[in-house]
Amino acid sequence: MIRRLHRVSQIVNKRFKHHDVRELPEKIRPRYSQNSDTKMYSLDWGFTRPRNVLFIKKPFLPTVRNATIDVMRHVKQTYPDVNMLVEPDVEEELDQTASDLDTFSGSHKDLVNKADMLVTFGGDGTILHAVSLFSQIDEVPPILSFSMGTLGFLLPFNIAEHASALDHALNGSAPLLNRMRLSCTRSNSHTVQRAMNEIHLHRGRAPHLLRLNIYVNDAFVTEAVADGILVSTPTGSTAYSLSAGGSIVHPRVPCILLTPICPRSLSFRPLIFPCTDRIRLTVSEESRGEGAECSVDGQLLGLLKRGESMEVQAAGSNSTDVWCFEHSERDWISGLNELLRFNATFGAPNDP
């Protein structure tokens, strides 16, 4: 009986063996260069390819979990020198289902400090979660995303092509699209947050419309009376901003979108500003509610009270942007037609 317990203990300890991500070598920072013909980017990993790859998956779905395990096993077999990083909750999940995989984990701070590259499995929300880990950090590693979610407008790769996609990404032969981020600072906090999609101010549960004074480069524009306001990137133009009536903007266009949510005035239309402008949103003292609920890429930051403000601008140079592996420059147009069904008719599929 004692021998059996000892053997079980050995198996459990082997199965639940953890590796500390802090033991890994320092992250590699690739160099990016733009192709003058396609306007896409390529990267140079330097003298070695990525050593630390962070895998991020959509939670709770067995199909996503199994696909993640299959890809990680492929990496283990094909690229044995690559260290596979996972978030703590994913590590616990893999302990139960894939004990043959050697993974590294730790705090989110330690993970982002070590990751050379990100690989995501899920939908657009998964890539937003991945980027949110770097919301207070300038540099985001290049991202290879596999579509296993509801929409997947930001995710050009099918899971069936994971072998070739990984090979091109790890060897630096895959093109990349540069997606700008926004940075925002609240007047009641000195913390800088960065957004890939949008910054959202909303009345929340308050029954009254929100009053916001809008300034661009310190010049007063208008007082918005609405359910809320969205300040979006071109990437975010196909997300919440699109649902609120905003324009669709190609991610290579350097601009900032300002989109009202259900404004009281019919003449308040969405605006597009150069990415060099600064936008300040101040909760009016005449607002009848407590203030505006503020969120960045869907993550609630807190409440802006009457008289408090938020300043938004482009995050900075290319080094602060998000770099996404793509098939080609046609991926965005394909997504517009195939996923968003741009300008599709309401008739039957066979109608002329």
VENHU-V89713 format. One record per residue. RES is the residue in three letters. SS is DSSP state (2 for helix, 1 for strand, 0 for the rest). NEAR is the number of other C-alpha atoms within 10 Angstrom. Layout:
# VENHU-V89713
RES SS NEAR
RES SS NEAR
This chain:
# VENHU-V89713
MET 0 6
ILE 2 7
ARG 2 8
ARG 2 9
LEU 2 10
HIS 2 11
ARG 2 12
VAL 2 12
SER 2 12
GLN 2 12
ILE 2 12
VAL 2 13
ASN 2 11
LYS 2 13
ARG 2 18
PHE 0 15
LYS 0 14
HIS 0 16
HIS 1 14
ASP 1 14
VAL 2 23
ARG 2 15
GLU 2 9
LEU 0 15
PRO 0 12
GLU 0 13
LYS 0 17
ILE 0 19
ARG 0 19
PRO 0 17
ARG 1 12
TYR 1 16
SER 1 12
GLN 1 15
ASN 0 11
SER 0 8
ASP 0 6
THR 0 11
LYS 0 15
MET 0 19
TYR 1 21
SER 1 20
LEU 1 20
ASP 1 15
TRP 0 17
GLY 0 12
PHE 0 7
THR 0 10
ARG 0 17
PRO 0 22
ARG 0 21
ASN 1 24
VAL 1 24
LEU 1 24
PHE 1 23
ILE 1 21
LYS 1 25
LYS 0 22
PRO 0 14
PHE 0 9
LEU 0 12
PRO 2 10
THR 2 12
VAL 2 19
ARG 2 20
ASN 2 14
ALA 2 18
THR 2 23
ILE 2 16
ASP 2 15
VAL 2 19
MET 2 19
ARG 2 17
HIS 2 15
VAL 2 20
LYS 2 17
GLN 2 11
THR 2 12
TYR 0 15
PRO 0 12
ASP 0 13
VAL 0 16
ASN 1 20
MET 1 21
LEU 1 29
VAL 1 21
GLU 0 18
PRO 2 15
ASP 2 11
VAL 2 18
GLU 2 22
GLU 2 14
GLU 2 14
LEU 2 22
ASP 2 20
GLN 2 10
THR 2 14
ALA 0 18
SER 0 16
ASP 0 12
LEU 0 17
ASP 0 19
THR 1 23
PHE 1 24
SER 1 21
GLY 0 18
SER 0 13
HIS 2 13
LYS 2 11
ASP 2 13
LEU 2 23
VAL 2 23
ASN 2 16
LYS 2 22
ALA 0 27
ASP 0 23
MET 1 24
LEU 1 22
VAL 1 21
THR 1 24
PHE 1 27
GLY 1 26
GLY 0 21
ASP 2 23
GLY 2 17
THR 2 23
ILE 2 27
LEU 2 17
HIS 2 18
ALA 2 21
VAL 2 21
SER 2 20
LEU 0 14
PHE 0 21
SER 0 21
GLN 0 13
ILE 0 16
ASP 0 17
GLU 0 17
VAL 0 23
PRO 0 26
PRO 1 23
ILE 1 24
LEU 1 26
SER 1 30
PHE 1 28
SER 1 22
MET 0 23
GLY 0 17
THR 0 10
LEU 0 15
GLY 0 21
PHE 0 21
LEU 0 21
LEU 0 27
PRO 0 20
PHE 1 20
ASN 0 14
ILE 2 19
ALA 2 11
GLU 2 10
HIS 2 19
ALA 2 13
SER 2 11
ALA 2 21
LEU 2 19
ASP 2 15
HIS 2 15
ALA 2 23
LEU 2 20
ASN 0 14
GLY 0 19
SER 0 14
ALA 0 22
PRO 0 22
LEU 1 27
LEU 1 23
ASN 1 20
ARG 1 22
MET 0 29
ARG 0 29
LEU 1 25
SER 1 22
CYS 1 23
THR 1 17
ARG 1 21
SER 0 14
ASN 0 12
SER 0 8
HIS 0 9
THR 0 10
VAL 1 15
GLN 1 21
ARG 1 27
ALA 1 29
MET 0 25
ASN 0 26
GLU 1 29
ILE 1 27
HIS 1 25
LEU 1 27
HIS 1 23
ARG 0 22
GLY 0 18
ARG 0 9
ALA 0 15
PRO 0 10
HIS 0 14
LEU 0 20
LEU 1 28
ARG 1 27
LEU 1 27
ASN 1 18
ILE 1 21
TYR 1 17
VAL 1 16
ASN 0 12
ASP 0 11
ALA 1 11
PHE 1 12
VAL 1 12
THR 1 12
GLU 1 16
ALA 1 23
VAL 1 22
ALA 1 20
ASP 1 21
GLY 1 23
ILE 1 30
LEU 1 24
VAL 1 27
SER 1 29
THR 0 31
PRO 0 26
THR 2 22
GLY 2 27
SER 2 27
THR 2 22
ALA 0 18
TYR 2 19
SER 2 28
LEU 2 14
SER 2 11
ALA 0 16
GLY 0 15
GLY 0 24
SER 0 18
ILE 0 16
VAL 0 19
HIS 0 16
PRO 0 18
ARG 0 14
VAL 0 14
PRO 0 16
CYS 1 21
ILE 1 29
LEU 1 24
LEU 1 24
THR 1 26
PRO 1 26
ILE 1 24
CYS 1 16
PRO 1 18
ARG 0 14
SER 0 10
LEU 0 7
SER 0 7
PHE 0 16
ARG 0 12
PRO 0 17
LEU 1 13
ILE 1 17
PHE 1 14
PRO 1 13
CYS 0 18
THR 0 14
ASP 0 15
ARG 0 18
ILE 1 24
ARG 1 22
LEU 1 24
THR 1 24
VAL 1 24
SER 0 22
GLU 0 16
GLU 0 11
SER 0 19
ARG 0 14
GLY 0 18
GLU 0 16
GLY 1 25
ALA 1 30
GLU 1 19
CYS 1 22
SER 1 18
VAL 1 22
ASP 0 21
GLY 0 17
GLN 1 12
LEU 1 13
LEU 1 13
GLY 1 10
LEU 1 19
LEU 1 22
LYS 1 18
ARG 0 19
GLY 0 16
GLU 0 17
SER 1 21
MET 1 19
GLU 1 17
VAL 1 25
GLN 1 22
ALA 1 24
ALA 0 22
GLY 0 15
SER 0 10
ASN 2 15
SER 2 17
THR 2 21
ASP 0 23
VAL 1 21
TRP 1 24
CYS 1 22
PHE 1 26
GLU 0 24
HIS 0 15
SER 0 14
GLU 0 15
ARG 0 10
ASP 2 16
TRP 2 19
ILE 2 12
SER 2 15
GLY 2 18
LEU 2 15
ASN 2 12
GLU 2 12
LEU 0 12
LEU 0 13
ARG 0 11
PHE 0 12
ASN 0 8
ALA 0 10
THR 0 10
PHE 0 7
GLY 0 8
ALA 0 7
PRO 0 8
ASN 0 5
ASP 0 7
PRO 0 6
